[in-house]
């Protein structure tokens, strides 16, 4: 009888035999092809996406949120709504503040 055999590969760095299903070499910790795929998605994590949404990029980070596989659809919708509302509030606040600051200058212009 033929037993299913797990194919074995060699680590790129230390040349130790590794299983094809391993994410990392058990000897030196070098990522395998499977492990590199897992590392490639580091940007999808909530610790990257959320600061980009609320601190750094605001609504410009929405495509990053929607491409992420680590958020469910309801979370994506909720976060998108929150980001849009916060952005609209920030724009309104800037407009209001500028109006308050420019009002005395407009009053001076009317006196002349």
MOBEL-V891128 format. One record per backbone hydrogen bond with DSSP energy under -0.5 kcal/mol. NH is the residue of the N-H (numbers start at 0). CO is the residue of the C=O. If there is no record, write none. Layout:
NH,CO  NH,CO
This chain:
2,0  8,17  10,15  14,10  17,8  19,6  21,18  24,29  28,24  31,22  35,31  36,32  37,33  38,34  39,35  40,36  40,37  41,38  43,40  44,41  47,44  48,44  49,45  51,47  52,48  53,49  54,50  55,50  56,51  57,51  59,56  60,57  61,58  64,60  65,61  66,62  67,63  75,71  76,72  77,73  78,74  79,75  80,76  81,77  82,78  83,79  84,80  85,81  86,82  87,83  88,84  89,85  90,86  91,87  92,88  93,89  94,90  95,91  96,92  97,93  98,94  99,95  100,96  101,97  102,98  103,99  105,101  106,102  107,103  108,104  109,105  110,106  111,107  111,108
